[in-house]
Amino acid sequence: MGLKIAIQGIKGSNHHQVAKDFFGDDIELLECMTFDAIIDHLLDGTADKGIMAIENSIAGSIIPNYNLVYHNKIHVIGEHYLSIHHNLMVLKGTTMEDVKEVHSHPMALLQCKEFFKDHPHIKLVESVDTAETAKRIKEGRLANIAAIAPKMAADLYDLDIIAPEIQTIKNNATRFIILKKQNKVLPKEEINKASLRFMTDHKRGSLATVLNVMSDCNMNLTKIQSLPVIETPWKYAFFVDVTFEEYDHFSKAKSLLEIMAEDFTVLGEYKNALLI
């Protein structure tokens, strides 16, 4: 049996596709209905690796996931970008006129809203996962319900796609992070991206000073996300992704940021997936 990979959702979901793309076919999937469950599997050792969506090119960041990784001391060991394709699928023989309800993840419903303006007779219903509805249609022989899900789900659960690519914005991608309980040490020459977390004090220009250090060390800021520190009202933590050409530049920046920023933490060092 291959690696045990914890994913959010079930077989046929986008997380399943990422697991297949990143690790290949020799894997055992641990299906989780929540992101917290992925973390639990990593912490108790029942999963070797985890896969977690972290941001979407349309909807933005999945903010709670940043804190999940930080507070549980989980390491980011890689990333993967997946183009999102939303397909409307039904039990074989079902037509668009037969469909009374469409069930899917709230984000999928939101990203396909325009399509359903032309089908006002269809009720949109939120569910926990895209592929879960596809599986339910197959098992229950549900002739009046459709699912919005990846093509993989239609193949797995033997459903017909009656409307492919129904997302409003066609260029839609999600970034997933690959997680591990202990840090995986890549050779330094292969590392060209890092995820960081830190806080700054309330002095004017504190954040600008930290960002200038990154720039001076030849690092490119690809993401910055601020989150309130729950224990301290009006205090904010910053989650930052940086890319760099030479690990030595990053090493220099780390040593400076450890002095300049509060609670500086490296969440992960890995390969930039956009350059692979």
C-alpha positions as CSV (number, residue, x, y, z in Angstrom):
1,M,0.0,0.0,0.0
2,G,1.3,3.5,-0.9
3,L,1.3,6.7,1.0
4,K,-1.7,7.5,3.2
5,I,-3.0,10.9,2.0
6,A,-5.6,12.9,3.9
7,I,-7.8,15.0,1.7
8,Q,-10.8,17.3,2.2
9,G,-13.8,15.6,0.4
10,I,-14.1,12.2,-1.1
11,K,-12.9,10.3,-4.2
12,G,-13.7,12.3,-7.3
13,S,-13.1,15.7,-5.6
14,N,-10.5,18.3,-6.6
15,H,-8.4,17.3,-3.6
16,H,-8.4,13.7,-5.0
17,Q,-7.2,15.0,-8.3
18,V,-4.4,17.0,-6.6
19,A,-3.4,13.8,-4.7
20,K,-3.2,11.9,-7.9
21,D,-1.3,14.6,-9.7
22,F,1.2,15.2,-6.9
23,F,1.8,11.6,-5.6
24,G,0.7,9.3,-8.4
25,D,-1.8,6.4,-8.3
26,D,-0.1,4.3,-5.5
27,I,-1.8,6.1,-2.7
28,E,-4.4,5.4,0.0
29,L,-6.9,8.2,0.4
30,L,-8.2,9.2,3.8
31,E,-11.5,11.1,3.1
32,C,-12.2,14.0,5.4
33,M,-15.3,16.2,5.6
34,T,-13.4,19.1,7.2
35,F,-10.0,20.6,7.0
36,D,-9.6,20.1,10.8
37,A,-9.9,16.3,10.2
38,I,-6.9,16.5,7.8
39,I,-4.8,18.0,10.6
40,D,-6.0,15.4,13.1
41,H,-4.9,12.6,10.8
42,L,-1.4,14.2,10.5
43,L,-1.1,14.8,14.2
44,D,-2.1,11.2,15.2
45,G,0.0,9.6,12.5
46,T,-2.8,8.0,10.6
47,A,-1.9,10.0,7.5
48,D,1.6,10.4,6.0
49,K,0.7,13.6,4.1
50,G,-2.2,16.0,3.8
51,I,-3.6,18.2,1.0
52,M,-5.4,21.4,1.8
53,A,-6.8,24.1,-0.5
54,I,-5.5,27.5,0.6
55,E,-6.6,30.0,-2.0
56,N,-8.6,30.4,-5.2
57,S,-7.9,32.8,-8.0
58,I,-11.5,34.1,-7.9
59,A,-12.6,33.7,-4.3
60,G,-9.3,34.5,-2.6
61,S,-7.8,32.9,0.5
62,I,-9.4,30.2,2.7
63,I,-8.4,32.2,5.8
64,P,-9.0,29.7,8.6
65,N,-6.6,27.3,7.0
66,Y,-3.6,29.5,7.6
67,N,-4.2,29.4,11.4
68,L,-4.9,25.6,11.2
69,V,-1.4,25.0,9.8
70,Y,0.3,27.5,12.2
71,H,-1.4,26.5,15.5
72,N,-0.9,22.8,14.9
73,K,2.8,23.2,13.9
74,I,2.2,21.5,10.6
75,H,4.8,21.9,7.8
76,V,4.2,23.0,4.2
77,I,6.4,20.7,2.1
78,G,5.0,21.6,-1.4
79,E,2.2,23.2,-3.4
80,H,0.1,22.4,-6.4
81,Y,-2.1,24.6,-8.7
82,L,-5.2,23.0,-10.2
83,S,-7.4,24.5,-12.9
84,I,-11.0,24.2,-11.7
85,H,-13.6,22.8,-14.1
86,H,-17.2,22.7,-13.0
87,N,-19.4,20.1,-14.8
88,L,-23.1,19.5,-14.3
89,M,-23.6,15.7,-14.0
90,V,-26.7,13.5,-13.6
91,L,-27.8,9.9,-13.4
92,K,-27.6,8.3,-16.9
93,G,-30.7,9.1,-19.0
94,T,-31.6,12.3,-17.0
95,T,-32.1,15.5,-19.0
96,M,-31.8,19.1,-18.0
97,E,-35.7,19.3,-17.9
98,D,-35.7,16.5,-15.3
99,V,-33.4,18.3,-12.9
100,K,-35.2,19.9,-10.0
101,E,-32.2,20.6,-7.7
102,V,-28.5,21.0,-8.1
103,H,-26.4,20.1,-5.0
104,S,-22.7,21.1,-4.6
105,H,-20.2,22.8,-2.4
106,P,-21.2,26.5,-1.8
107,M,-18.1,27.7,-3.7
108,A,-18.9,25.7,-6.7
109,L,-22.5,27.0,-6.7
110,L,-21.2,30.5,-6.4
111,Q,-18.8,30.1,-9.3
112,C,-21.6,28.8,-11.6
113,K,-24.3,31.2,-10.7
114,E,-24.6,32.8,-14.1
115,F,-25.3,29.5,-15.8
116,F,-28.4,28.8,-13.6
117,K,-30.0,32.2,-14.5
118,D,-31.1,30.5,-17.7
119,H,-32.6,27.6,-15.7
120,P,-34.8,29.3,-13.0
121,H,-36.7,26.0,-12.3
122,I,-33.6,24.5,-10.7
123,K,-33.1,25.0,-7.0
124,L,-29.5,25.4,-5.8
125,V,-28.7,23.4,-2.6
126,E,-25.4,23.6,-0.6
127,S,-23.6,20.4,0.3
128,V,-20.3,19.6,2.0
129,D,-18.4,18.4,-1.1
130,T,-18.7,18.4,-4.9
131,A,-18.0,14.7,-5.3
132,E,-20.2,13.6,-2.4
133,T,-23.3,14.6,-4.3
134,A,-22.2,12.7,-7.3
135,K,-21.7,9.6,-5.2
136,R,-25.1,10.1,-3.6
137,I,-26.8,10.4,-7.0
138,K,-25.3,7.1,-8.1
139,E,-26.0,5.2,-4.9
140,G,-29.6,6.5,-4.5
141,R,-30.5,6.5,-8.2
142,L,-31.6,10.1,-7.8
143,A,-33.1,11.2,-11.1
144,N,-34.1,14.8,-10.2
145,I,-30.8,15.9,-8.6
146,A,-27.7,17.0,-10.4
147,A,-24.2,17.6,-9.1
148,I,-21.5,20.2,-9.9
149,A,-18.3,18.3,-9.8
150,P,-15.0,17.5,-11.6
151,K,-15.0,15.2,-14.6
152,M,-13.2,12.6,-12.4
153,A,-16.4,12.3,-10.3
154,A,-18.5,11.5,-13.4
155,D,-16.0,8.8,-14.4
156,L,-15.9,7.3,-10.9
157,Y,-19.7,7.3,-10.3
158,D,-20.8,6.6,-13.9
159,L,-22.7,9.8,-14.4
160,D,-23.5,11.8,-17.5
161,I,-22.2,15.3,-17.9
162,I,-25.1,17.2,-19.4
163,A,-23.3,20.6,-19.3
164,P,-19.5,20.8,-19.2
165,E,-17.4,23.8,-18.0
166,I,-20.3,25.8,-16.5
167,Q,-18.2,28.1,-14.3
168,T,-18.7,31.8,-15.0
169,I,-15.0,32.6,-15.2
170,K,-13.2,30.0,-17.3
171,N,-9.7,30.9,-16.0
172,N,-10.2,29.6,-12.4
173,A,-7.5,27.9,-10.4
174,T,-7.0,26.8,-6.8
175,R,-3.7,26.6,-5.0
176,F,-3.3,23.6,-2.7
177,I,-0.6,23.1,-0.1
178,I,1.0,19.7,0.7
179,L,1.3,19.1,4.4
180,K,3.4,16.9,6.7
181,K,3.8,16.6,10.5
182,Q,7.6,16.7,10.4
183,N,9.4,18.9,8.0
184,K,10.7,17.3,4.8
185,V,14.2,18.5,4.1
186,L,14.7,19.1,0.4
187,P,18.2,19.9,-0.9
188,K,18.8,23.6,-0.5
189,E,19.3,24.0,-4.3
190,E,15.8,22.7,-4.9
191,I,14.1,25.1,-2.5
192,N,12.9,28.4,-4.1
193,K,9.7,29.3,-2.2
194,A,8.8,29.6,1.5
195,S,5.7,30.3,3.6
196,L,6.3,32.5,6.7
197,R,4.3,33.9,9.6
198,F,5.2,36.9,11.8
199,M,3.9,39.8,13.8
200,T,5.1,43.4,13.9
201,D,4.8,45.9,16.7
202,H,2.5,49.0,16.5
203,K,5.3,51.4,15.5
204,R,4.7,53.3,12.3
205,G,6.4,51.7,9.3
206,S,7.1,48.4,11.1
207,L,5.6,46.2,8.3
208,A,7.2,48.3,5.6
209,T,10.6,47.8,7.3
210,V,10.1,44.0,7.3
211,L,9.0,44.0,3.6
212,N,12.0,46.1,2.7
213,V,14.3,43.5,4.3
214,M,12.7,40.9,2.1
215,S,13.2,43.1,-1.0
216,D,16.8,43.8,-0.1
217,C,17.5,40.1,0.2
218,N,16.2,39.5,-3.4
219,M,13.0,37.9,-2.3
220,N,9.8,38.3,-4.3
221,L,6.6,38.6,-2.2
222,T,3.9,36.5,-3.9
223,K,1.3,36.6,-1.1
224,I,0.5,38.5,2.1
225,Q,-2.5,37.8,4.3
226,S,-3.2,39.5,7.6
227,L,-5.2,37.7,10.4
228,P,-6.1,39.0,13.8
229,V,-4.4,37.4,16.7
230,I,-7.3,36.1,18.8
231,E,-5.6,36.2,22.1
232,T,-4.5,39.9,21.6
233,P,-7.2,42.3,20.4
234,W,-6.1,44.6,17.5
235,K,-2.9,42.7,17.0
236,Y,-2.4,41.1,13.6
237,A,-0.2,38.3,12.3
238,F,1.0,38.3,8.7
239,F,1.2,35.1,6.6
240,V,3.6,35.7,3.7
241,D,4.8,33.6,0.7
242,V,8.1,34.5,-0.9
243,T,10.1,33.2,-3.8
244,F,13.8,33.4,-4.4
245,E,16.5,32.3,-6.8
246,E,19.2,31.4,-4.2
247,Y,18.7,29.8,-0.8
248,D,21.5,31.9,0.6
249,H,19.4,35.0,0.0
250,F,16.5,33.4,1.9
251,S,18.8,32.3,4.7
252,K,20.1,35.9,5.2
253,A,16.5,37.2,5.3
254,K,15.5,34.6,7.9
255,S,18.3,35.6,10.2
256,L,17.3,39.3,9.9
257,L,13.6,38.6,10.3
258,E,14.1,36.5,13.4
259,I,15.5,39.6,15.1
260,M,13.2,42.2,13.6
261,A,9.8,40.5,13.7
262,E,7.8,39.1,16.6
263,D,7.1,35.3,16.7
264,F,8.7,34.7,13.3
265,T,7.9,31.2,12.1
266,V,8.8,29.4,8.9
267,L,5.8,27.3,8.0
268,G,7.5,25.6,5.1
269,E,10.3,25.6,2.5
270,Y,9.6,24.0,-0.8
271,K,9.5,24.2,-4.7
272,N,7.6,26.9,-6.4
273,A,5.0,24.9,-8.4
274,L,4.5,27.7,-11.0
275,L,8.1,27.1,-12.1
276,I,7.9,23.3,-12.3
